[in-house]
Amino acid sequence: MPGPDGLLFPNAARTGHLHVNTLFKTYHRARRVAGRPDLRVHDLRHCAATMAAQAGATLAELMARMGDSTTKAALVYQHVAEGRDRIIAERMALLAEPLLAQPTFPDGDVGRWRP
């Protein structure tokens, strides 16, 4: 529902929460159709938090997003995903590009590095 306090899973009348039986009936069907009857609802939370971390969320942002009160709980989602090291290296290279394109001054000095 719209608004900062809007429900993610409202009932059909949009007057309150979706009944848990309705939610699980739909979820269990979706798992079966996806060929993943082993997935738990909590797995969706873990997937969302991991994706947020991979998208660049800081530890503090993950804590706020997931409602975690300790860094230990939020760190669970910071595990390394396959291929992430290459992405990080490529993004670091992009940060360095402006430094590599610094002009050369008449005295041959390329200037001082300034972050």
C-alpha positions in Angstrom: 0.0 0.0 0.0 1.2 3.6 -0.6 3.0 5.6 2.0 5.9 5.0 4.4 3.8 2.9 6.6 2.0 1.1 3.8 1.6 -2.7 4.1 3.6 -4.9 1.7 1.0 -7.6 1.9 -2.4 -6.1 2.5 -5.6 -8.1 2.5 -8.0 -8.1 -0.5 -10.1 -5.3 1.1 -6.9 -3.3 1.7 -8.0 -2.7 5.3 -5.3 -4.7 7.1 -2.7 -7.5 6.8 -3.0 -10.4 4.5 -4.0 -13.5 6.4 -0.9 -15.7 7.0 -2.8 -18.7 5.5 -3.4 -16.8 2.2 0.3 -15.7 2.1 1.6 -19.2 2.6 -0.8 -20.8 0.1 0.5 -18.4 -2.5 4.1 -18.7 -1.4 4.0 -22.5 -1.4 2.5 -22.5 -5.0 5.3 -20.1 -6.1 8.0 -22.3 -4.7 6.6 -25.3 -6.5 6.3 -23.5 -9.8 9.9 -22.2 -9.4 11.0 -25.8 -8.7 12.3 -24.8 -5.3 10.1 -26.3 -2.7 13.0 -26.1 -0.2 12.9 -22.3 0.1 11.8 -20.8 3.3 10.3 -17.3 3.7 13.4 -16.3 5.7 15.5 -17.2 2.6 13.8 -14.2 0.8 15.0 -11.9 3.6 18.5 -13.3 3.4 18.5 -12.9 -0.4 17.2 -9.3 -0.2 19.8 -8.3 2.4 22.6 -10.0 0.4 21.5 -8.2 -2.8 21.4 -4.9 -0.9 25.0 -5.5 0.4 26.1 -6.3 -3.2 24.4 -3.1 -4.4 26.7 -1.2 -2.1 24.7 -0.8 1.1 27.0 0.0 4.1 26.8 -2.0 7.3 24.8 0.8 8.9 22.4 0.9 6.0 22.0 -2.9 6.1 21.3 -2.7 9.9 18.6 -0.1 9.3 17.1 -1.9 6.3 16.9 -5.3 8.0 16.0 -4.0 11.5 19.2 -5.5 13.0 20.4 -4.0 16.2 23.9 -5.5 16.1 26.7 -5.4 13.5 27.1 -9.2 14.0 23.6 -9.8 12.7 24.1 -7.5 9.7 27.5 -9.0 8.8 25.8 -12.3 8.0 24.8 -10.6 4.7 28.2 -9.3 3.8 29.6 -12.7 2.6 31.6 -12.7 -0.6 29.6 -13.6 -3.7 31.3 -15.2 -6.7 32.6 -12.7 -9.1 32.3 -9.7 -6.7 36.1 -9.2 -6.5 36.3 -8.4 -10.2 33.4 -6.0 -10.0 35.1 -4.2 -7.0 38.3 -4.0 -9.0 36.5 -2.5 -12.0 34.8 0.1 -9.8 38.1 1.0 -8.2 39.6 1.5 -11.6 36.8 3.9 -12.5 37.6 5.9 -9.4 41.2 6.1 -10.5 40.5 7.3 -14.0 40.3 11.0 -13.2 43.7 10.8 -11.6 45.2 9.2 -14.7 43.9 12.0 -16.9 45.5 14.9 -14.9 47.0 17.6 -17.1 50.8 18.0 -17.3 51.9 21.5 -16.3 54.5 23.5 -18.3 57.3 22.5 -15.8 56.5 18.8 -16.5 54.8 18.3 -13.1 51.6 16.4 -13.3 50.4 18.0 -10.0 49.8 16.5 -6.7 47.3 13.7 -6.2 44.1 15.0 -4.6 41.3 12.6 -3.7 
